[in-house]
Amino acid sequence: MALRRRILSDQDRVEWANYAHRIAPLRGTVPVAPPAEAAAAEPVVPRLDEPVRPTRTFRSTPAVAVGGQPGGIDTGTWKRFSTGKLPTVRRLDLHGQTTQRAFHSLIAFIRTAHADHIRCVEVITGRGSGEQGGAIKREFPIWLNLPEIRPLILAASHPHAANAGSVRLLLRRVR
């Protein structure tokens, strides 16, 4: 397939010349002089009375909250998942790892499980010794909502009310 060459408009050339004029040239090169039409052209100013419309729309995915029933999952599946009757196929233990290593392990674990069409996994973060828990436990909800892995996760829940050091994840089906 042959590449199509893009033809710049006069406005594009003027904007590039204005931008390039502000940059210091490399040693041994001659600076580019702005074209004569750059000074004469009026800058494009958006009108305030017209609403600004985005050129591209993105489907936002709601945040994952550990323990709350999300939209997109029926009540029967949620009850089986949250009560522990939906079996976990894989388990990841993050005990004793640094936060950075735990983060990379979690990303790789979730991506691999999703690619292998696994529906339910368990991640053990540990309770931690502090008042609010350990560093991994505090960071875990933030990690689940990162754009890298958020689209792969449907729901998160503790397997038991007394076990706050473990989180079960229900992964989305591969379509």
Secondary structure, DSSP 8 states (H G I E B T S, - for coil): ---------HHHHHHHHHHHHTS---TTS------HHHHHS------SSS----SS---------BTS--TTS-HHHHHHHHTT-S--SEEEE-TT--HHHHHHHHHHHHHHHHHTT--EEEEE----SSSS--HHHHHHHHHHTSTTTGGGEEEEE-SBTTBTTEEEEEE----
